[in-house]
Amino acid sequence: MNTLRTLTEADFQPAPSQDNLEQISRPSLSYWQDAWIRLKKNTRALISLYLIVGLAFFTLIGPWIWTKDPAAQDLDQISQAPALPKTALLVKDFEPSATPIDTTHPPAPSGYPDALDAVTGLTVLGTPTTQSVRLSWSPVDQAGGYSVYRSESAPEGLMGLGLPLASLTAGNIVGFEDRLNLKSQTYYYSIIPTDGFDEFDVVSTLEVSPQQSITVSQALERQLIDSDDRPGQTVQLAFHPLGTDYLGRDMLARLMQGARVSLFIGVVAPLIYVLFGVFYGGFAGYLGGTTDQVLMRFADFVVALPFLLFMILFKIAFGIGPGESGILPMLIALILLLWPATARLVRGQVLRIREQGYIEAARLLGGGPSYLIARHIIPNTMGVILVTLTFAVPSAIFTEAFLSFIGMGVAPPTPSWGSMCNEGVKTMLSHPHELFFPALFISITVLAFNLLGDGLTEALDSKMRSKE
Amino acid sequence: MFRYTLGRLLSGVITVWFIATATFLAMHAVPGDPLMNEKATTAEIRENLARKYGLDRPLPEQYVIYLSNMIQGDFGISFTQQNRRVNDIIKDHFPVSAALGILAITFAALGGILWGAITALYRNQLPDIIIMFLVILGISVPSFVFAALGQLLLVNLNQWFGTSILPVAGWGTFSHMLMPSLVLGLGTMALLTRLMRSSMLEVVNEDFIKTAKAKGLSPQRIFFKHQLRNAILPVVTVLGPQIAAITTGGFVVELVFAIPGLGRYFVQAVQQLDYTVIMGTTVFYGAFLVLMVILVDIIYGFIDPRVRLK
């Protein structure tokens, strides 16, 4: 405030009226309005608030927009990584093709060959599809058979040949049809000539990228085409923007349904137990004396229960019969175990506020107990309660995720973010997206609520008011 | 001091009794009993087994028998693991969990104090921003994700170097303990870093720091002798509850890293309704936690001369 200001004539005019001297020039703000203004200045808290609103939309509105059934399996695209919509080539149903035999070549060598040449002329017959890849090669002189290998990564010489597909036991069989669980990715086929029993140290490798395909009858069965479509055309496969899980279920739909479970537990459980804690603690604090002592002693005992052990125990104790999703028992267990923290906090607040001068003043002015509680004590503890509630949400979400992860939470097939992580961790190395997305959603939710809690703590702290 | 400790211990005993009772009630509220598996094929066998384990008696009697055995330090025999005493199960597997937990809390406390002090020293500068970002990550990411990522990291490291630098899973040597306990301590470390940072920043404005500066003490001396020592106090107070949190997190880490700790046995026992193992582990864990909290409170009294225990 050291900047000099040019003074004008107006600055030297006497105040217009004597009546308004005591009037406060700006409108007075209530505590909550003031807190809201402070919260809006906190960028991190505001972003968290938007995130939470976004999550709410994702959970509540999402399934209306993305109507895919979270339990439906897409058997064409199992463990599919996030990708753009895919098309598949329609192919005819499988018809066994004749084994390619080169009749000009003898089936067995005349003796025991010391060395064999590598296979030449290794090619693919027709279009390689995920239904079948048909290999063909020229016969090797003196060979008594061939071994066929398939690998997902390029082999280095004789190392890393991958999956042994076949051992052909005649030198004149010069082709092989691979139909083994093919996906639309690059494969490396290696052919090694043998003398009928032993492989020789020469290898020929061919890189093949089969095209995603689907047979006509499969496509009909999954209602991808009408009956009059002919093979050779392409059809649109179901779109999975976030990929599919190990059973071919749409990740986005499952994340949305999982959000309903995780956020339901994460929001409803804290709401109930914080409310209960407020009543319990407020009651104890307001009454004081022996009642207070006894009530708080009991709360201390509940706090001392080993949380996770009892969570598991209660979860099972309240879980009734098979076919239940396990959401309700988890909710009950959380509420039973977590209320004392709020009760303690609120009791402390009530004890403190009860001794404040303004309560004394209100009482002297004739305020009854219900008036005091409703008008003074509850509004003054609201800030603390709100902050507790905000921080309780991430811990409840964590607990749910944690229990589902160790297999004691929500029962399949109901998805929750935790149980999705549990499934995803098993295929972490080959299909990391199955772990990544649920873990990301848990982390973002927990982060948003934590940052909002931080922001609220600052905004509701009345000490901050004087600093501005 | 002595009277305070005695009083705390007494209330601790009552707490453990409460834990035992609550466990007993919750356990028996679960439908079914431990004899429901295929071993008890006929009603006769079932009856005999029930008599052997005392399950044929009324619940209050079972409760009294159970409590009196427990006071003598006997948790009974496991239902599912033939002829194995619960005491032995605890004796074999608790040290594993405890070792993991102690190392984890050491990592968490040392890391938390160190990072917290650094962030306070470099307030709003690059180290502070980087560390606080990591702290937010540490608080927001569930422990099982860290465990999975930690294991993945080990796999890749071992592949990269071509030898086994740290074992990926299992138990036995110190090197087995490093990654699991680090992963286990991460959440607590993040929490302690935050706490330490705010505590350090608060201490900076205290009068005794001004006095120390005015006396002409070196910045290092002020930092270590005056600032750090005073800022550590709030960290010590939360250590008690955090020990409980770490044993909780231990379950998952034990599961992911295939560590034969007590957590796995508990989950198993609950699924099979192994009454004695459930009771034994819960009461034991509960007693351990209660003891830890009391211990931390007493230690706090020693560290902070302002807190004289009444």
Interface residues (C-beta under 8 A of the other chain):
Chain A: D300 F301 A304 L305 P306 F307 L308 L309 F310 I312 L313 F314 I316 A317 F318 I320 G321 P394 F398 A401 F402 F405 I406 G407 M408 G418 C421 V425 M428 L429 L435 A439 I442 S443 I444 V446 L447 N450 L451
Chain B: I14 T15 F18 I19 A22 T23 A26 M27 A29 V30 P31 I136 L137 I139 S140 V141 P142 S143 F144 V145 A148 L152 V155 A244 T247 T248 F251 V252 L255 V256 F266 V267 V270 Q271 I278 T281 T282 Y285 G286 L289 V290 V293
